[in-house]
């Protein structure tokens, strides 16, 4: 019996997370009208968990920039 994996490919989600992380890293807090998780969910269509991953990635981007 062959098992077919119907879950989306990981790279499909990571592109949106990466885009959200880059946006979050370059957008000053004063230009954001909501807390990060709801904002990323709305703006990029992420789940709460994906928004948290994007926030963590944005923090890494900012840490490397120093």
TORKOL-4160 file (C-alpha; in steps of 0.2 Angstrom, whole numbers, padded with zeros to 4 digits, m for minus):
66
<pt num="1" X="0000" Y="0000" Z="0000"/>
<pt num="2" X="0007" Y="0017" Z="m0005"/>
<pt num="3" X="0005" Y="0031" Z="0007"/>
<pt num="4" X="0003" Y="0048" Z="m0001"/>
<pt num="5" X="0008" Y="0064" Z="0009"/>
<pt num="6" X="m0005" Y="0078" Z="0006"/>
<pt num="7" X="0003" Y="0090" Z="0018"/>
<pt num="8" X="0010" Y="0106" Z="0010"/>
<pt num="9" X="0028" Y="0106" Z="0006"/>
<pt num="10" X="0039" Y="0115" Z="0020"/>
<pt num="11" X="0046" Y="0127" Z="0007"/>
<pt num="12" X="0029" Y="0134" Z="0003"/>
<pt num="13" X="0027" Y="0140" Z="0021"/>
<pt num="14" X="0045" Y="0145" Z="0023"/>
<pt num="15" X="0044" Y="0158" Z="0009"/>
<pt num="16" X="0030" Y="0167" Z="0017"/>
<pt num="17" X="0038" Y="0166" Z="0034"/>
<pt num="18" X="0055" Y="0173" Z="0027"/>
<pt num="19" X="0046" Y="0187" Z="0018"/>
<pt num="20" X="0037" Y="0192" Z="0034"/>
<pt num="21" X="0053" Y="0191" Z="0044"/>
<pt num="22" X="0062" Y="0202" Z="0032"/>
<pt num="23" X="0047" Y="0215" Z="0032"/>
<pt num="24" X="0047" Y="0214" Z="0051"/>
<pt num="25" X="0065" Y="0217" Z="0052"/>
<pt num="26" X="0065" Y="0233" Z="0041"/>
<pt num="27" X="0049" Y="0240" Z="0047"/>
<pt num="28" X="0050" Y="0252" Z="0062"/>
<pt num="29" X="0039" Y="0248" Z="0077"/>
<pt num="30" X="0031" Y="0265" Z="0075"/>
<pt num="31" X="0025" Y="0261" Z="0058"/>
<pt num="32" X="0015" Y="0245" Z="0064"/>
<pt num="33" X="m0002" Y="0248" Z="0070"/>
<pt num="34" X="m0005" Y="0231" Z="0078"/>
<pt num="35" X="0005" Y="0219" Z="0089"/>
<pt num="36" X="0017" Y="0208" Z="0078"/>
<pt num="37" X="0007" Y="0191" Z="0078"/>
<pt num="38" X="m0010" Y="0198" Z="0073"/>
<pt num="39" X="m0001" Y="0210" Z="0060"/>
<pt num="40" X="0009" Y="0196" Z="0052"/>
<pt num="41" X="m0006" Y="0184" Z="0052"/>
<pt num="42" X="m0017" Y="0197" Z="0043"/>
<pt num="43" X="m0003" Y="0204" Z="0032"/>
<pt num="44" X="0005" Y="0188" Z="0026"/>
<pt num="45" X="m0009" Y="0175" Z="0029"/>
<pt num="46" X="0002" Y="0166" Z="0042"/>
<pt num="47" X="m0004" Y="0155" Z="0057"/>
<pt num="48" X="0000" Y="0160" Z="0074"/>
<pt num="49" X="0014" Y="0148" Z="0075"/>
<pt num="50" X="0021" Y="0154" Z="0058"/>
<pt num="51" X="0020" Y="0172" Z="0064"/>
<pt num="52" X="0030" Y="0167" Z="0079"/>
<pt num="53" X="0043" Y="0159" Z="0068"/>
<pt num="54" X="0044" Y="0175" Z="0057"/>
<pt num="55" X="0047" Y="0185" Z="0073"/>
<pt num="56" X="0061" Y="0174" Z="0078"/>
<pt num="57" X="0069" Y="0175" Z="0061"/>
<pt num="58" X="0067" Y="0194" Z="0061"/>
<pt num="59" X="0076" Y="0194" Z="0078"/>
<pt num="60" X="0090" Y="0184" Z="0070"/>
<pt num="61" X="0091" Y="0196" Z="0055"/>
<pt num="62" X="0092" Y="0211" Z="0067"/>
<pt num="63" X="0105" Y="0202" Z="0078"/>
<pt num="64" X="0116" Y="0199" Z="0063"/>
<pt num="65" X="0115" Y="0217" Z="0057"/>
<pt num="66" X="0124" Y="0223" Z="0073"/>
